Amino acid sequence: MNPEVVRDAPVEPNEIEDLREQVGWDRSEGTYGQVLQRHYAQYTARDDAGRLVAYMSVLSDGIADAFLLDLMVHPEHQQAGLGSRLVRRAVADMKQAGVQCVQVTFNDHLEPFYAQCGFHIFKGGIIDFKNMEWDGECQQPAGADPAGRGAAQP
């Protein structure tokens, strides 16, 4: 079976929450109603019984940047190329729409996957209000250059 990847097909928030749980994530109960209304695009795939087996959303201004979010594939459908097909479809759609840059954040173990999908891998950062403390301060490490040009000179 090779589920079809579809852009902006109808999907219920609880289906996404169920899939999150099936891949080992928290359900993020109650957030996907808003996500589905606010995101630029979303991609889904369903099995022959109509069950949601893959999901990914894209947040974008439609011009400069697009961010791939929440790529998830049901465990029974992993390692079969479905995740790659969702990413390729979304990136192709963003290119066709004239979006200049597609970005994604991921855990270290997924670096080979995203590199194979064509992403240039470099360091980035994230503040995750749901899972970490943030005190509102930006403290510069000793010797760091705030302009990012390397070590600051004394």
C-alpha positions in Angstrom: 0.0 0.0 0.0 1.3 3.5 -0.9 -1.0 6.2 0.6 -1.5 9.3 -1.5 -0.1 12.6 -0.1 -2.8 15.2 -0.3 -2.5 19.0 0.4 -5.2 20.7 2.4 -7.6 17.7 2.5 -10.2 17.7 5.3 -8.8 16.4 8.6 -10.2 16.6 12.1 -8.1 17.9 15.0 -8.7 14.8 17.0 -7.3 12.7 14.1 -4.0 14.6 14.4 -4.0 14.3 18.2 -4.5 10.5 17.8 -1.6 10.3 15.4 0.6 12.3 17.7 -0.1 9.8 20.4 0.5 6.8 18.1 4.0 8.2 17.2 4.8 8.7 20.9 4.2 12.4 21.3 1.9 14.2 23.6 -1.6 14.8 22.1 -1.4 18.6 22.3 -5.1 18.3 23.1 -7.1 21.3 21.8 -4.5 23.0 19.7 -5.0 21.6 16.2 -8.3 23.4 15.6 -6.4 26.6 15.6 -3.4 25.1 13.8 -5.5 24.0 10.9 -7.0 27.5 10.6 -3.7 29.4 10.8 -1.2 27.4 8.8 -0.4 28.0 5.2 -0.8 24.4 4.2 -1.2 20.9 5.6 -0.4 17.5 4.1 -2.0 14.2 5.0 -2.0 10.6 3.9 -4.7 8.0 4.7 -4.7 4.2 4.5 -7.3 2.2 2.5 -9.6 2.4 5.5 -9.4 6.2 5.6 -7.4 6.3 8.8 -4.9 9.2 9.0 -1.4 7.7 8.8 0.7 10.8 8.1 0.5 14.5 8.7 2.7 17.6 8.3 1.9 21.3 8.3 3.6 24.3 6.8 3.6 27.8 8.4 4.5 30.5 5.9 4.1 34.1 4.8 3.9 32.7 1.3 6.8 34.9 0.2 10.1 34.6 2.0 9.9 31.7 4.5 8.1 28.5 5.1 8.5 26.2 8.1 7.8 22.5 8.1 6.1 21.4 11.3 4.9 18.3 13.0 5.9 15.7 10.4 4.5 12.4 11.8 4.0 9.0 10.2 2.1 6.2 11.9 4.6 3.5 13.1 3.1 0.9 10.8 3.9 3.1 7.8 7.4 4.3 8.8 10.5 3.4 6.8 8.5 3.1 3.6 9.2 6.6 2.2 5.9 8.3 3.2 7.7 10.9 5.3 10.0 11.7 2.5 7.1 12.1 0.1 5.3 14.5 2.4 8.5 16.6 2.7 9.2 16.5 -1.1 5.6 17.5 -1.9 5.6 20.4 0.6 9.0 21.7 -0.6 8.0 21.4 -4.3 4.7 23.3 -3.5 6.6 26.1 -1.7 9.1 26.4 -4.6 6.2 26.6 -7.1 4.5 29.3 -4.9 7.7 31.4 -5.0 8.6 30.9 -1.4 12.3 31.7 -1.0 13.4 29.5 1.9 12.0 26.3 3.5 13.1 25.6 7.0 12.7 22.8 9.5 13.8 22.1 13.1 14.4 18.5 14.2 16.1 16.3 16.7 19.7 15.2 16.0 18.7 11.6 15.1 16.7 13.0 12.1 19.6 14.9 10.6 20.3 12.1 8.0 16.7 12.1 6.9 16.5 15.8 6.4 19.9 15.9 4.7 18.6 13.2 2.2 15.6 15.4 1.6 17.9 18.2 0.4 18.1 20.4 3.5 21.4 22.2 4.2 22.1 21.3 7.8 23.4 24.0 10.2 23.0 25.0 13.8 19.9 26.8 15.0 18.1 27.4 18.2 14.6 27.3 19.6 12.8 28.5 22.7 10.1 26.0 23.5 7.7 27.7 26.0 5.8 24.4 26.5 8.9 22.4 27.5 11.4 24.8 29.0 11.9 27.8 31.2 12.7 31.2 29.8 13.5 34.2 31.9 13.3 36.8 29.2 17.0 37.5 29.4 19.6 37.2 26.6 22.9 36.7 28.3 25.9 36.8 26.0 28.6 34.2 26.6 32.0 35.5 27.4 33.9 36.3 24.2 30.9 36.1 21.9 30.2 38.6 19.2 26.5 39.6 19.1 26.8 40.2 15.4 27.8 36.5 14.9 31.2 37.2 13.3 33.2 34.9 15.6 34.9 35.7 18.8 34.8 39.4 19.9 38.1 41.1 20.2 38.9 42.7 23.6 
